[in-house]
């Protein structure tokens, strides 16, 4: 009897094991996303028991229409599908919503973290997409380093891109200090912003001068990105401090106050041009505010300034007014402002430029469609970088 029972259990194990292997094989052979010849994209998810599945993302059609949500339909094999219209060349992010639960695409290993959200990504080739992808060109290097900030009284992490040929050469390079927005960290520009790919491709095409790009952590309360400091695997958040930020209490000094520590570290450890004409500072949102403040506070330090969808300083403050006027008097080569027409900071940027106009402060303005999104910030970097060092 025991032998018969064992044989029955063994048979069940073989059958169920085979079924499990078949299910795993089936999921592994689901292609998603599939970029079609016309640049439409098909998403698939094997979920035979699901009642409702949709794809949510930041897709833009070739006609300029935004698609945020698409209902998927299930075929007789239990695979849910949705195909977009032809999409504009771009890097896109997306997730699935299965029976009300947001999940990742199990067929796509490529993902990005933006603050505390993780989404899958893919690239549609063409104009923008070709700049954001890895091409067969000479590649620069990306290094995560630690520097000591005497101002903030802590060691801090920074991401630094050096162009192809830096390690084997002796040339000195100009430096772009590139700053992230609220909720970001020293990983944001390199991952979400595709900085190394953009610089590699533009330099290879002769559209951009070789440069070093320094991507800081602009959160004065943090040592480093979540999970990369002695605080351990803390929770990423839009604004931090205390437990979430990885340090106890708010810092006594601001990131802007401590920026001299970053410059000191870079100029002591890298072959850089230690002159005003060899330095640029630019950033998005909060990093745009930091860039405006830093370029004003260090008024003889930067010849190039980029404000991308910037949260801007209060131009009614007399101390800020005096700093902006001093910056104007000291002179610079480029003060570049860019913002999308549906960005929630659009009106603030218009107001800031109105003040600059009132004091004849020279600047260049670039207006785009879209809102407060990485799609714009990647575009701005790809346009700003070629204007440097001219």
Legacy VTK file of the C-alpha trace (Angstrom):
# vtk DataFile Version 3.0
C-alpha trace
ASCII
DATASET POLYDATA
POINTS 390 float
0.000 0.000 0.000
2.829 2.384 0.909
4.495 1.594 -2.409
1.292 2.384 -4.361
0.846 5.662 -2.450
4.442 6.628 -3.164
4.009 5.873 -6.881
0.828 7.977 -7.025
2.549 10.907 -5.308
5.529 10.570 -7.600
3.227 10.629 -10.630
1.506 13.771 -9.337
4.902 15.366 -8.763
5.953 14.595 -12.345
2.692 15.967 -13.769
2.608 19.107 -11.651
6.345 19.628 -12.099
5.922 19.404 -15.850
3.005 21.845 -15.702
5.063 24.271 -13.615
7.988 23.997 -16.017
5.638 24.555 -18.960
4.199 27.655 -17.276
7.677 29.007 -16.599
8.740 28.228 -20.168
5.630 29.954 -21.523
6.273 33.091 -19.457
9.915 33.109 -20.477
8.909 33.057 -24.123
6.494 35.968 -23.921
8.051 38.866 -25.840
7.370 42.211 -24.176
7.808 44.936 -25.115
8.008 44.213 -28.833
8.949 47.251 -30.901
7.374 46.825 -34.334
8.611 48.054 -37.699
6.328 51.096 -37.647
7.520 51.986 -34.099
4.292 50.837 -32.533
4.947 48.781 -29.405
3.214 45.589 -28.277
3.079 44.692 -24.587
2.306 41.181 -23.369
1.710 39.577 -20.001
0.888 35.924 -19.344
-1.729 35.965 -16.590
-4.447 33.363 -17.331
-6.254 33.925 -14.015
-6.322 37.727 -14.164
-9.638 39.489 -14.664
-8.359 42.836 -15.967
-4.925 44.020 -17.129
-3.772 47.396 -18.448
-0.484 49.054 -19.328
0.299 52.510 -17.987
3.200 54.629 -19.254
4.410 57.898 -20.717
3.996 57.165 -24.421
3.834 59.854 -27.115
2.634 59.081 -30.635
4.257 60.398 -33.799
1.350 62.876 -33.969
2.209 64.217 -30.525
-0.692 62.594 -28.664
0.083 61.316 -25.173
-1.073 57.836 -24.168
-1.018 57.126 -20.438
-3.248 54.048 -20.172
-4.187 51.141 -22.427
-6.605 48.287 -21.712
-5.110 44.904 -22.631
-7.054 41.986 -24.094
-6.517 38.279 -23.338
-6.027 35.623 -26.018
-6.890 31.906 -25.769
-3.434 31.142 -24.298
-3.915 33.422 -21.326
-1.627 36.151 -22.679
-2.806 39.755 -22.388
-1.798 42.149 -25.186
-1.924 45.832 -26.071
-0.366 47.585 -29.084
0.215 51.322 -29.161
0.014 53.528 -32.246
3.443 54.368 -33.747
5.496 56.145 -31.067
7.914 59.037 -31.354
11.569 58.157 -30.884
12.185 58.369 -27.133
13.000 56.498 -23.938
9.747 55.369 -22.298
8.754 53.956 -18.925
5.751 51.759 -18.149
4.142 49.310 -15.703
1.261 46.843 -15.783
-1.878 47.156 -13.654
-3.263 43.672 -12.997
-6.555 43.536 -11.126
-5.772 46.888 -9.537
-2.194 46.017 -8.543
0.763 47.761 -10.210
3.409 45.213 -11.270
6.560 45.137 -13.377
6.785 43.403 -16.744
8.356 39.970 -15.993
9.593 39.745 -19.599
11.628 42.983 -19.385
14.691 43.150 -17.129
15.318 46.856 -17.832
14.069 49.157 -15.067
14.672 52.578 -13.510
14.017 53.916 -10.011
12.615 57.432 -9.737
12.446 58.360 -6.033
10.486 55.340 -4.661
8.848 54.233 -7.937
10.309 51.493 -10.118
9.205 51.156 -13.749
10.259 49.175 -16.792
11.886 51.084 -19.661
12.512 50.704 -23.382
13.832 52.873 -26.213
12.264 53.544 -29.597
15.125 54.259 -31.987
15.344 57.352 -34.166
16.397 60.903 -33.342
16.118 61.194 -29.554
16.242 57.460 -28.938
19.539 57.145 -30.786
21.128 59.707 -28.453
19.844 57.920 -25.341
20.917 54.384 -26.266
24.334 52.734 -26.181
25.908 52.920 -29.639
29.144 51.520 -31.040
31.199 54.628 -30.212
34.089 55.340 -27.816
32.749 55.204 -24.276
33.552 57.284 -21.245
33.773 55.946 -17.703
31.403 56.401 -14.764
32.758 56.281 -11.226
31.081 56.578 -7.839
33.419 58.398 -5.470
33.349 59.706 -1.917
34.519 63.159 -0.875
34.599 64.852 2.492
32.401 67.895 2.979
33.885 69.950 5.793
30.885 72.280 5.561
28.333 69.500 6.120
30.699 67.531 8.364
30.262 64.216 6.554
31.607 62.084 3.746
29.362 62.238 0.680
28.967 60.228 -2.510
29.238 61.669 -6.022
28.950 60.183 -9.524
31.517 61.360 -12.076
31.601 60.795 -15.841
34.932 61.118 -17.644
35.028 61.093 -21.465
36.644 58.423 -23.616
40.420 58.755 -23.535
40.598 60.437 -20.139
42.417 57.566 -18.392
45.075 57.186 -21.087
45.629 60.894 -21.769
47.071 63.964 -20.113
44.664 66.657 -21.333
42.704 68.855 -18.947
38.929 69.014 -19.373
36.129 71.454 -18.595
33.584 70.372 -15.977
29.791 70.371 -15.988
28.292 70.114 -12.505
24.891 68.499 -13.142
22.307 68.636 -10.343
19.178 66.561 -9.711
15.692 67.506 -8.528
13.757 66.880 -5.308
13.664 63.196 -4.464
16.687 62.500 -6.647
20.263 61.736 -5.687
23.664 61.126 -7.265
22.171 58.228 -9.285
19.336 60.201 -10.919
21.105 61.872 -13.850
23.183 58.820 -14.750
20.191 56.431 -14.726
17.056 58.429 -15.546
18.894 61.172 -17.423
21.100 58.827 -19.542
24.000 61.244 -19.094
26.802 58.902 -20.112
24.974 57.762 -23.254
24.106 61.332 -24.256
27.682 62.559 -23.767
29.277 59.525 -25.440
27.066 59.916 -28.508
27.283 63.704 -28.847
31.075 63.684 -28.413
31.438 60.876 -30.982
29.299 62.859 -33.450
31.473 65.951 -32.987
28.498 67.906 -31.631
29.872 68.299 -28.141
33.271 69.001 -26.615
34.688 66.267 -24.336
34.012 67.160 -20.712
33.834 65.768 -17.214
30.343 65.639 -15.700
29.973 65.712 -11.914
26.607 64.495 -10.612
26.257 65.357 -6.946
23.823 64.462 -4.191
21.996 67.734 -3.585
20.290 66.593 -0.377
22.396 68.154 2.361
20.992 65.732 4.960
22.190 62.657 3.018
25.530 60.966 2.643
24.372 59.128 -0.462
21.451 57.617 -2.366
19.105 55.320 -0.455
20.851 52.024 0.209
24.314 53.423 -0.546
25.178 55.000 2.814
25.917 53.837 6.344
22.226 54.411 7.107
21.401 51.208 5.230
18.351 50.505 3.075
16.380 53.624 3.906
13.146 54.587 2.167
13.613 56.987 -0.778
11.471 60.089 -0.338
10.849 63.407 -2.056
12.182 65.439 0.859
14.144 63.864 3.677
16.023 64.277 6.892
16.154 62.060 9.943
15.552 58.337 9.413
14.555 58.564 5.775
17.438 60.756 4.765
20.039 58.615 6.461
21.220 61.160 9.047
19.930 62.432 12.349
18.506 65.928 12.258
18.586 68.667 9.664
21.959 70.021 8.488
23.110 73.409 9.715
24.355 74.374 6.261
22.739 74.098 2.826
23.920 72.183 -0.211
24.731 75.520 -1.859
26.865 76.514 1.131
28.821 73.270 0.780
29.338 73.383 -2.983
32.880 74.653 -2.620
33.730 71.270 -1.079
32.622 69.535 -4.292
34.711 71.838 -6.495
37.708 71.414 -4.193
37.489 67.606 -4.420
37.066 67.536 -8.202
39.905 69.975 -8.879
42.252 68.096 -6.533
41.553 64.668 -8.033
40.802 65.183 -11.743
42.589 66.876 -14.633
40.284 69.840 -15.047
40.430 73.427 -16.261
40.445 75.439 -13.036
39.067 78.589 -14.571
35.664 80.213 -14.941
35.564 79.414 -18.657
36.028 75.730 -17.827
33.116 75.390 -15.412
29.369 74.999 -15.953
26.544 74.280 -13.511
23.068 73.084 -14.504
20.192 71.263 -12.913
16.534 70.312 -13.052
13.751 71.495 -10.734
15.353 71.716 -7.251
18.709 71.326 -9.004
17.762 74.277 -11.190
17.213 76.329 -8.049
20.562 75.082 -6.734
22.204 76.065 -10.025
20.713 79.563 -9.914
21.825 79.992 -6.300
25.297 78.480 -6.752
26.047 80.497 -9.880
25.012 83.634 -7.978
26.790 82.790 -4.707
29.983 81.749 -6.518
29.697 84.672 -8.892
33.199 84.440 -10.383
33.232 80.652 -10.773
30.940 79.662 -13.685
30.734 80.885 -17.264
27.809 78.587 -18.143
24.533 78.125 -16.262
21.579 75.881 -17.157
18.179 76.023 -15.434
15.929 73.123 -16.483
12.301 73.464 -15.270
13.807 75.252 -12.318
12.307 76.062 -8.958
13.622 79.602 -8.784
14.789 81.975 -6.044
12.582 84.801 -4.788
13.525 87.851 -6.847
11.747 90.137 -4.358
14.458 89.361 -1.820
16.930 92.240 -1.798
19.919 89.996 -1.071
19.035 87.804 -4.055
18.566 90.857 -6.251
22.009 92.118 -5.251
23.551 88.717 -6.002
21.952 88.516 -9.451
23.167 92.019 -10.306
26.698 91.128 -9.152
26.551 88.002 -11.307
25.548 90.148 -14.267
28.390 92.588 -13.630
30.949 89.771 -13.396
29.817 88.456 -16.773
29.335 84.966 -18.175
28.991 83.287 -21.561
25.640 81.472 -21.307
22.644 81.599 -18.962
20.172 79.078 -20.400
16.601 78.647 -19.149
14.317 75.862 -20.389
10.792 74.861 -19.362
7.776 72.986 -20.705
4.527 74.833 -21.340
2.525 72.462 -19.111
5.147 72.358 -16.344
3.736 73.441 -12.968
6.760 75.782 -12.697
6.123 77.401 -16.095
4.606 80.613 -14.717
7.353 80.903 -12.101
9.954 80.702 -14.862
8.159 83.397 -16.843
8.108 85.603 -13.744
11.817 85.023 -13.136
12.640 85.996 -16.715
10.484 89.115 -16.374
12.691 90.204 -13.487
15.854 89.417 -15.490
14.493 91.527 -18.336
13.918 94.415 -15.939
17.645 94.575 -15.129
18.841 93.726 -18.660
20.279 90.405 -17.480
21.216 88.376 -20.609
19.779 84.860 -20.958
18.586 82.385 -23.580
15.156 80.780 -23.236
14.116 77.413 -24.648
10.428 76.510 -24.418
9.191 72.982 -25.081
5.936 71.099 -24.826
5.291 68.747 -21.934
5.549 69.076 -18.188
7.847 68.346 -15.271
9.246 65.121 -16.710
12.506 63.367 -17.547
11.558 63.382 -21.217
12.189 67.131 -21.183
15.273 67.055 -18.957
17.085 64.521 -21.143
16.253 66.702 -24.140
17.526 69.826 -22.384
20.834 68.155 -21.504
21.291 66.991 -25.104
20.797 70.606 -26.279
22.676 72.379 -23.479
25.865 70.293 -23.594
26.728 71.220 -27.225
26.536 74.938 -26.328
29.278 74.679 -23.709
32.898 75.747 -24.025
32.285 77.898 -27.104
LINES 1 391
390 0 1 2 3 4 5 6 7 8 9 10 11 12 13 14 15 16 17 18 19 20 21 22 23 24 25 26 27 28 29 30 31 32 33 34 35 36 37 38 39 40 41 42 43 44 45 46 47 48 49 50 51 52 53 54 55 56 57 58 59 60 61 62 63 64 65 66 67 68 69 70 71 72 73 74 75 76 77 78 79 80 81 82 83 84 85 86 87 88 89 90 91 92 93 94 95 96 97 98 99 100 101 102 103 104 105 106 107 108 109 110 111 112 113 114 115 116 117 118 119 120 121 122 123 124 125 126 127 128 129 130 131 132 133 134 135 136 137 138 139 140 141 142 143 144 145 146 147 148 149 150 151 152 153 154 155 156 157 158 159 160 161 162 163 164 165 166 167 168 169 170 171 172 173 174 175 176 177 178 179 180 181 182 183 184 185 186 187 188 189 190 191 192 193 194 195 196 197 198 199 200 201 202 203 204 205 206 207 208 209 210 211 212 213 214 215 216 217 218 219 220 221 222 223 224 225 226 227 228 229 230 231 232 233 234 235 236 237 238 239 240 241 242 243 244 245 246 247 248 249 250 251 252 253 254 255 256 257 258 259 260 261 262 263 264 265 266 267 268 269 270 271 272 273 274 275 276 277 278 279 280 281 282 283 284 285 286 287 288 289 290 291 292 293 294 295 296 297 298 299 300 301 302 303 304 305 306 307 308 309 310 311 312 313 314 315 316 317 318 319 320 321 322 323 324 325 326 327 328 329 330 331 332 333 334 335 336 337 338 339 340 341 342 343 344 345 346 347 348 349 350 351 352 353 354 355 356 357 358 359 360 361 362 363 364 365 366 367 368 369 370 371 372 373 374 375 376 377 378 379 380 381 382 383 384 385 386 387 388 389
